[in-house]
Amino acid sequence: MDVRRAARRRLRRVRTVLIRLLLGVFARLPLRVNQALGGALGTLSWLVSPKLRRNTLNNLARCFPEQDAAWHRRIGRRSLIETTRSLTEAPWLWRQSAETLRTLLIPGEQAALLEAAGSHGEAIIATPHLGSWEFAGLCLATLRPTTALYRPPRIKALDGFIRASRSRTGSRLVPTTPTGLRALRQALDVGEVVGMLPDQTPKGSGGVFAPFFGQPAYTMRLLTQLARRTRAPVILAFCERLPRGAGFRVHCVAASQTIYDNDPLTAASELNRCVELLIRRCPTQYLWSYRRFARQPPPDTTTQA
């Protein structure tokens, strides 16, 4: 057993070293070359990974039943390409200064919502797995003091590196623990911005089944609870990746007053409605390979707190 444990430790160390080397390579490539390479790797993933392809197509079939199989395949393939670009461009983004990042930010429709939220008072900025969420998080911290929820990577040896990289533009990262949740509340209490990913499946009893593209999806309650407690404005935003390294166009939508409803299902439904609106603007850049519907309500119910 000791020999096996030692072998596993060596394998983990080798894997970590290789990943760090790859991150270093991606960080030094010009952005246009980086994204082109990411696109090539995404195409390869589509071809050689039946699991990713199956998850992607199943999700698209659920969410867009009115579209035919050819459309699902076209959007699914493009989605996996853009998702892989998100992975390869992340280490490049982590190395850039706040000034460089701002030059890559292209205002889009309703971008004034994000600027207003960043100019005064507390706000909750939710950035789904759409477009470049790494870029969105880094840029958000350049607007105002920001506290963001952070889930450590599965490879623990990379935790410190990724945490430091995501914090370099000023964001304070807090874990998904009671201490981290208190930090989010305290940040809003003193008028700061809180950044969250609204489309991650929460653990345990932290969610409610709410409609997402007409399908029951286990949706976080934390964001709507914070919003209801503080009455902070809730803005959903994503940064669309433009072709050939030309930058990122920001898109925003403001949640309605329904986000503050006392009923968890009603509030979560409004959150999902806003995420859905953004995805429809750019369905090719959503993370369709994520198992968003893996957790389902009991067969005899459609919603469950």
C-alpha positions in Angstrom: 0.0 0.0 0.0 2.8 2.4 0.8 4.4 1.7 -2.6 1.1 2.5 -4.3 0.6 5.7 -2.3 4.1 6.8 -3.2 3.5 6.1 -6.9 0.2 8.1 -6.8 2.0 11.0 -5.2 4.7 10.9 -7.8 2.1 10.8 -10.5 0.3 13.8 -9.0 3.5 15.7 -8.9 4.4 14.9 -12.5 0.9 15.9 -13.6 1.1 19.2 -11.7 4.5 20.0 -13.2 3.2 19.3 -16.7 0.1 21.5 -16.2 2.3 24.3 -14.9 4.5 24.0 -17.9 1.5 24.1 -20.2 0.0 27.1 -18.4 3.4 28.9 -18.9 3.4 28.2 -22.6 -0.2 29.5 -23.0 0.6 32.5 -20.9 3.4 33.6 -23.3 1.7 33.1 -26.6 0.1 36.2 -28.3 -3.6 36.2 -27.6 -4.6 35.6 -31.2 -2.3 32.6 -31.4 -3.4 31.4 -28.0 -7.1 31.5 -29.0 -6.3 29.8 -32.4 -4.6 27.0 -30.6 -7.4 26.7 -28.1 -9.8 26.5 -31.0 -7.8 23.6 -32.6 -7.8 21.8 -29.2 -11.5 22.3 -28.9 -12.1 20.8 -32.3 -10.0 17.8 -31.3 -12.0 17.4 -28.1 -15.2 17.4 -30.1 -13.8 14.6 -32.2 -12.2 12.4 -29.6 -14.3 12.8 -26.5 -17.7 11.1 -26.7 -18.6 12.1 -23.1 -18.1 15.8 -23.7 -19.9 15.6 -27.0 -22.8 13.7 -25.5 -23.2 16.1 -22.5 -23.2 19.1 -24.9 -25.7 17.6 -27.3 -28.0 16.4 -24.5 -28.1 19.9 -23.0 -28.7 21.6 -26.3 -31.5 19.2 -27.1 -33.1 19.9 -23.7 -32.8 23.7 -24.0 -33.5 24.1 -27.7 -36.0 21.4 -28.7 -37.3 23.5 -31.5 -34.0 23.3 -33.3 -32.9 20.3 -35.4 -30.0 17.9 -34.8 -27.8 19.7 -37.3 -28.2 22.9 -35.4 -27.4 21.2 -32.1 -24.2 19.7 -33.6 -23.1 23.0 -35.1 -23.7 25.0 -31.9 -22.3 22.2 -29.8 -19.0 21.9 -31.7 -18.6 25.7 -31.6 -19.3 25.7 -27.9 -16.6 23.2 -27.1 -14.2 25.2 -29.2 -15.0 28.4 -27.3 -14.8 26.5 -24.0 -11.3 25.3 -24.7 -10.3 28.8 -25.7 -11.5 29.9 -22.2 -9.0 27.4 -20.7 -6.0 28.3 -22.9 -6.5 32.1 -22.7 -6.9 32.1 -18.9 -3.1 32.0 -18.1 -2.5 34.8 -20.7 -5.2 36.9 -19.0 -3.7 36.3 -15.6 -0.4 37.9 -16.6 -1.9 41.1 -18.0 -2.0 44.4 -16.2 -5.3 46.1 -15.4 -4.5 48.7 -18.1 -4.0 46.0 -20.8 -7.2 44.3 -19.8 -9.2 47.5 -20.0 -8.0 48.0 -23.6 -9.5 44.7 -24.5 -12.9 45.5 -23.1 -15.3 46.6 -25.8 -18.6 48.2 -24.6 -21.7 46.5 -25.8 -25.4 47.0 -25.4 -26.4 48.1 -21.9 -22.7 48.2 -20.8 -23.7 51.3 -18.9 -25.5 49.0 -16.4 -22.1 47.5 -15.4 -20.4 50.9 -15.3 -23.2 52.3 -13.0 -23.0 49.2 -10.7 -19.3 49.8 -10.5 -19.4 53.5 -9.8 -21.1 53.6 -6.4 -22.8 51.5 -3.7 -23.1 47.8 -3.3 -23.9 45.5 -6.2 -24.0 41.8 -7.1 -22.5 41.1 -10.5 -23.3 37.6 -11.7 -21.2 36.2 -14.6 -22.4 32.8 -15.9 -20.1 30.3 -17.8 -20.6 32.3 -21.0 -17.9 34.0 -23.1 -14.7 34.6 -21.1 -15.7 34.5 -17.5 -12.0 34.7 -16.5 -11.8 38.1 -18.3 -15.0 39.2 -16.8 -13.8 38.5 -13.2 -10.5 40.1 -13.7 -12.0 43.3 -15.3 -14.7 43.5 -12.6 -12.1 44.0 -9.9 -10.7 47.0 -11.8 -14.0 48.8 -11.4 -14.3 48.8 -7.6 -13.3 46.7 -4.6 -14.7 43.2 -5.3 -15.2 40.1 -3.3 -15.8 37.0 -5.3 -16.8 33.4 -4.4 -14.0 31.0 -5.2 -14.1 27.2 -5.6 -10.6 25.6 -5.3 -9.5 23.5 -8.2 -9.5 19.7 -7.9 -5.7 19.7 -8.2 -4.8 21.2 -4.8 -1.2 21.9 -5.8 -2.5 24.5 -8.3 -4.7 26.3 -5.7 -2.2 28.9 -4.6 -1.2 29.7 -8.1 -4.7 30.1 -9.5 -5.9 32.1 -6.4 -3.0 34.5 -6.7 -3.5 34.9 -10.5 -7.2 35.7 -10.1 -6.5 38.1 -7.3 -3.9 40.2 -9.1 -6.3 42.9 -10.3 -7.6 43.4 -6.8 -10.3 40.9 -6.3 -10.6 39.3 -2.8 -11.4 35.6 -3.3 -13.4 33.8 -0.6 -14.2 30.1 -0.3 -17.6 28.5 -0.4 -17.6 28.1 3.4 -19.5 29.8 6.2 -16.5 32.2 6.6 -16.6 33.0 2.9 -20.4 33.6 2.9 -19.9 36.0 5.9 -17.3 37.8 3.8 -19.8 38.3 1.0 -22.4 39.7 3.3 -19.8 42.0 4.9 -18.6 43.3 1.5 -22.2 44.2 0.5 -22.7 45.9 3.9 -19.8 48.3 3.3 -20.8 49.1 -0.3 -18.6 46.8 -2.3 -19.2 44.6 -5.3 -19.7 40.9 -5.0 -19.0 38.6 -7.9 -20.6 35.2 -8.4 -21.2 32.5 -10.9 -25.0 32.0 -11.0 -25.2 28.8 -13.0 -23.1 26.4 -10.9 -25.0 23.6 -9.3 -25.0 24.1 -5.5 -24.2 21.4 -3.1 -26.5 19.9 -0.5 -29.7 21.9 0.2 -28.3 25.1 -1.1 -30.5 25.3 -4.1 -34.0 25.1 -5.5 -35.3 23.5 -8.7 -36.2 26.4 -11.0 -37.0 26.6 -14.7 -34.0 27.0 -17.0 -34.9 26.9 -20.7 -38.1 25.3 -19.5 -36.2 22.5 -17.7 -35.9 22.1 -13.9 -32.4 23.0 -12.9 -31.0 23.0 -9.4 -30.3 26.7 -8.9 -28.3 28.4 -6.1 -30.3 30.3 -3.4 -27.2 32.2 -2.1 -27.3 34.9 -4.6 -31.0 35.7 -4.2 -30.7 35.5 -0.4 -27.9 38.1 -0.5 -29.9 40.3 -2.8 -33.0 40.1 -0.7 -31.1 40.8 2.5 -29.2 43.9 1.1 -31.5 45.0 -1.7 -28.3 45.3 -3.8 -28.8 45.8 -7.5 -28.2 42.5 -9.4 -26.5 42.8 -12.8 -25.8 39.7 -15.0 -23.0 40.2 -17.4 -20.8 38.3 -19.8 -17.8 39.1 -22.0 -18.2 37.8 -25.6 -15.0 36.6 -27.1 -14.4 38.5 -30.4 -12.6 36.8 -33.3 -8.8 36.8 -33.8 -7.9 38.2 -30.4 -9.7 41.5 -31.0 -11.0 41.7 -27.4 -14.1 41.0 -25.5 -17.5 42.7 -25.8 -19.5 43.1 -22.6 -23.2 42.4 -22.4 -25.4 43.1 -19.4 -28.9 42.7 -18.2 -30.4 43.9 -14.9 -32.5 41.6 -12.8 -36.0 42.7 -12.1 -37.5 43.3 -8.6 -38.6 39.7 -8.7 -35.1 38.7 -7.7 -35.9 40.0 -4.2 -39.0 37.9 -3.8 -39.4 36.0 -0.5 -40.3 32.8 -2.4 -37.0 31.0 -3.3 -38.5 29.5 -6.4 -39.7 32.9 -7.7 -36.4 34.6 -7.1 -34.4 31.7 -8.6 -36.6 31.7 -11.7 -35.8 35.3 -12.3 -32.1 34.6 -11.9 -32.3 31.8 -14.5 -34.4 34.0 -16.8 -31.6 36.6 -16.9 -29.0 33.9 -17.5 -31.1 32.5 -20.3 -31.4 36.0 -21.9 -27.7 36.3 -22.1 -27.1 32.8 -23.4 -29.6 33.5 -26.2 -27.4 36.4 -27.3 -24.4 34.1 -27.8 -25.3 30.4 -27.5 -22.0 29.3 -29.1 -20.0 30.6 -26.2 -21.9 28.9 -23.3 -20.5 26.0 -21.4 -23.0 23.4 -22.8 -20.7 20.5 -21.7 -21.4 21.3 -18.0 -23.9 18.8 -16.5 -26.4 21.5 -15.6 -29.3 19.1 -15.3 -27.5 16.2 -13.6 -29.5 16.7 -10.4 -33.2 16.4 -10.9 -36.3 16.7 -8.6 -38.1 13.6 -7.5 -40.3 12.2 -10.2 -43.6 13.3 -8.6 -42.6 17.0 -8.3 -41.4 19.7 -10.7 -39.9 22.0 -8.0 -38.3 21.4 -4.7 -36.7 23.7 -2.3 
